[in-house]
Amino acid sequence: MGVARRDCGGLGLGLLVVGCLILTGLELCNCGMTSSYVRNDDLSLDMPLDSDVFRVPPGYNAPQQVHITQGDYVGKGVIVSWVTPDEPGSNTVLYWAESSQLKSRADGFFRAYKYFNYTSGYIHHCTIKNLEASTCPYSPYCSSFLLVHLSELMSCLLQFDTKYYYEVGIGNTTRQFWFITAPKVGPDVSYTFGLIGDLGQTHDSNTTLTHYELNPAKGQAVLFVGDLSYADDYPLHDNNRWDTWGRFIERNAAYQPWIWTAGNHELDYAPELGETRPFKPYTNRFHVPYKASDSTSPFWYSIKRASAYIIVMSSYTAFGKYTPQYKWLQKELPKVNRNETSWLIVLMHCPLYNSYVGHYMEGETMRVIYEKWFVEYKVDVVFAGHVHAYERSERVSNIAYNVVNGLCTPMSDQSAPVYITIGDGGNLEGLVTEMTQPQPSYSAYREASFGHGILDIKNRTHAYFGWHRNQDGYAVEADSIWLLNRYWNPSQRSSVAAL
Ligand SMILES: [Fe+2]
């Protein structure tokens, strides 16, 4: 294992640390770091179909591939999804608070799809909402029962920051899980997000997920930046690998919400197979609450969670001027109230700033269109995947260029986001190791290793981000940074490398 080094002339690491401490609050330290860690080039294969992580739960038609995501705008709703393989079975989720014996129910629906020679199981989606009359066992009597059974009625209502158990399936093949609802939205609410991208289903993917699960920072929800199963890397886009992926992530995704972003491997566009509807498996399997944020498409939407306003964008649906995504974001950004959600976070698959050779400049068209908005609205951090490696940028912008003025170099900009590429989940395509040289000044740290991130929001002013490599212990951070909120700390230095 190599030791990370900074390429900063003759300065030793110790001297640099002292120097950067002095610089704190004064100016940006433009000493980009390229880790010297050299990784084994061997590609990690997908785990075999009979792996224990893909195990089918016992019992006839037992629910499998259970996963949850946020089900509304503010974090009081949960979408529960699962697959029954043999017959539709029940669409119902029973749920109850940890402190209550009274079970409430929510009813969803199922769908199935065909993809070339593959037919899916019965894919269920059920939204447990804030209070939905049809989901409440007392609903036929709500008006008369309201006063005398208020406490029972309240049990139908998902409360903030509360542990709920839930159950799917029928007969002797019911399965039970739990989740904890988000805390009430507020500017100083602390919350810990995990960051995972480009996960796939290799042995490295399994290591990444295990490291996330065992990270003592204890992520409460996963921000997933796209490229899920990599089923499309198989002949005929073998959708059985969507099923194995669903079973693989269940051990975490059934217990905490994964916030979904679509990547290029979700496209599954294969006209040679007669499959011309993009995102067909993805949209059938993963539901998101896009309508809650007035979006017209599941590929771009926003949610509030704790003190964060999270905007999900799509790199692979139209985003040019006047497109639905453009017009939605144009309306969305002014709606963000930093007095309510102090942190503004954007997720997308293709990074806008990337100094690896792989996918270099692919995000340029989106950057040209949207970067000025990210600066204007003081987005704190943009997370992306796609590049199978890790990279963190300085706070820079490249919005001055107007074709004729020649101002085409990214400049330090304290109103700009930090861009973090975290497409290092560990899929079968392996790492992108070749980097552009020399390291551009916008790149603060880069390393081609598998891993995950943790964004630990402390309050309205401070958040801590750490990057955890799979080759290290669970608690070790190979890169870390204090993020100072751009709205609440506008005049202070934007980010301080954690020591
Ligand atoms: Fe990828």
Residues whose N, C-alpha, C, O or C-beta is under 5 A from the ligand:
A	BS01	LIG	D198 D227 H386
